[in-house]
Amino acid sequence: MKPKDWITFLALTFIWGASFLWIKIAVRDIGPLSLVAFRLLFGLAGLLVFFPFLKPKIPRERRVWVNLAILGITSSAIPWFFISWAETTIDSAIASVLNGTVPLFTMIVAHFALHDERITAERVLGLLLGFGGVVVLSLHPAGPGDVVSPAHKSMTVLATGAMLLATFSYAVGAVHARRSLGEVSPLIQAFFSMVFSLIVILAAVFVVEGAPRVPVRLDTWAALGWLGVLGAGIASYLLYKLLHSVGPTRTSLVTYTLPVVGVTLGVVILKETFDWLLVAGALLIVSGVWVVNHRK
């Protein structure tokens, strides 16, 4: 990974690491489908700013548009809904930890779908180190407060299953983008995949939740701003840029770092406990990322 790739990697870590807290805040006010719809609208608005400067080429091939639709469904519509729905039951800290299974799913899917993303002993070791860090962080007490519930709060089987479906969908979307959309601008991938995703989500909103309800809380609007403009818009552009630069397996490692950000924000902002579990988990995750990315 080049220095610019590491900068992108760290930006995604910070943006998405804080997103689980914002999701928890938003689902207290609006339904999970409505949350995803607003998130996509804010994200599309944020991406529009890039078009006059980058002037990406609009694809004309039907094949590309079909692949963009598949990307939108697998990389945003399905996982964002399942994560939002899961956080109506489980706390945000546990959701961020479960999200750490993305690299494991990505490694398996990429092995069978991409010729340059084979499973190696080195990658397995790095991924297991990172996953071990996620497990260690799951033991860290989340602390008081109604935004982040205690880390050991019991979760329902359905919510856990929803999170695993979301992470598997992320893996499929990442591999699909690398395999089928390598020649398409990252901005085009981010923008039009979310357009297709928004169409699907809006249809689901009216069927399941009725007309979308306008949020009434200021913190909900702040959450939508973060999740939409940063988490959906800018982060999606950075994601596809990194994906085609370093591959889906290395890109997916960013999800290992998200619990570190979530717990750290809890320590700094919510005055939660700082203990050896936080240090050990962070070291394991950093070690795993290094092992996967270092060259012999």
JOTA-V516576 format. One record per residue. N is the residue number from 1. RES is the residue in one letter. D_FIRST is the distance of its C-alpha to the first C-alpha in whole Angstrom. Layout:
n=[N:N]
res=[RES:RES]
d_first=[D_FIRST:D_FIRST]
This chain:
n=[1:2:3:4:5:6:7:8:9:10:11:12:13:14:15:16:17:18:19:20:21:22:23:24:25:26:27:28:29:30:31:32:33:34:35:36:37:38:39:40:41:42:43:44:45:46:47:48:49:50:51:52:53:54:55:56:57:58:59:60:61:62:63:64:65:66:67:68:69:70:71:72:73:74:75:76:77:78:79:80:81:82:83:84:85:86:87:88:89:90:91:92:93:94:95:96:97:98:99:100:101:102:103:104:105:106:107:108:109:110:111:112:113:114:115:116:117:118:119:120:121:122:123:124:125:126:127:128:129:130:131:132:133:134:135:136:137:138:139:140:141:142:143:144:145:146:147:148:149:150:151:152:153:154:155:156:157:158:159:160:161:162:163:164:165:166:167:168:169:170:171:172:173:174:175:176:177:178:179:180:181:182:183:184:185:186:187:188:189:190:191:192:193:194:195:196:197:198:199:200:201:202:203:204:205:206:207:208:209:210:211:212:213:214:215:216:217:218:219:220:221:222:223:224:225:226:227:228:229:230:231:232:233:234:235:236:237:238:239:240:241:242:243:244:245:246:247:248:249:250:251:252:253:254:255:256:257:258:259:260:261:262:263:264:265:266:267:268:269:270:271:272:273:274:275:276:277:278:279:280:281:282:283:284:285:286:287:288:289:290:291:292:293:294:295:296]
res=[M:K:P:K:D:W:I:T:F:L:A:L:T:F:I:W:G:A:S:F:L:W:I:K:I:A:V:R:D:I:G:P:L:S:L:V:A:F:R:L:L:F:G:L:A:G:L:L:V:F:F:P:F:L:K:P:K:I:P:R:E:R:R:V:W:V:N:L:A:I:L:G:I:T:S:S:A:I:P:W:F:F:I:S:W:A:E:T:T:I:D:S:A:I:A:S:V:L:N:G:T:V:P:L:F:T:M:I:V:A:H:F:A:L:H:D:E:R:I:T:A:E:R:V:L:G:L:L:L:G:F:G:G:V:V:V:L:S:L:H:P:A:G:P:G:D:V:V:S:P:A:H:K:S:M:T:V:L:A:T:G:A:M:L:L:A:T:F:S:Y:A:V:G:A:V:H:A:R:R:S:L:G:E:V:S:P:L:I:Q:A:F:F:S:M:V:F:S:L:I:V:I:L:A:A:V:F:V:V:E:G:A:P:R:V:P:V:R:L:D:T:W:A:A:L:G:W:L:G:V:L:G:A:G:I:A:S:Y:L:L:Y:K:L:L:H:S:V:G:P:T:R:T:S:L:V:T:Y:T:L:P:V:V:G:V:T:L:G:V:V:I:L:K:E:T:F:D:W:L:L:V:A:G:A:L:L:I:V:S:G:V:W:V:V:N:H:R:K]
d_first=[0:4:7:8:6:7:10:10:10:12:15:15:15:18:20:20:21:24:25:27:29:30:30:33:35:35:36:39:40:40:39:36:36:37:34:32:34:34:30:30:32:30:27:28:30:27:25:28:28:25:27:29:26:23:26:25:26:28:29:32:32:33:30:28:30:30:27:26:29:28:24:26:28:26:23:25:29:29:27:28:31:31:29:32:34:33:33:37:37:35:33:30:29:29:28:24:25:26:23:21:22:19:17:20:21:18:17:21:21:18:20:23:22:19:19:15:15:18:18:18:19:16:15:18:18:15:17:20:19:17:21:23:21:22:26:26:26:28:31:30:33:32:35:38:38:39:35:34:36:36:33:36:38:39:37:39:38:37:35:33:33:32:29:28:29:27:23:24:25:21:20:22:21:18:18:21:19:16:20:22:21:18:20:21:20:18:21:23:22:22:25:27:26:27:30:31:30:33:35:35:35:38:40:39:40:44:44:43:43:46:45:42:43:42:41:43:41:40:37:36:36:33:31:32:30:27:27:27:26:23:22:23:23:20:18:19:18:14:14:15:13:9:11:12:8:7:10:13:12:9:10:13:12:13:17:17:16:19:22:21:21:24:26:25:27:30:30:30:32:34:34:34:34:31:31:30:28:26:25:24:23:20:19:19:17:14:15:14:11:10:12:10:7:9:10:14]
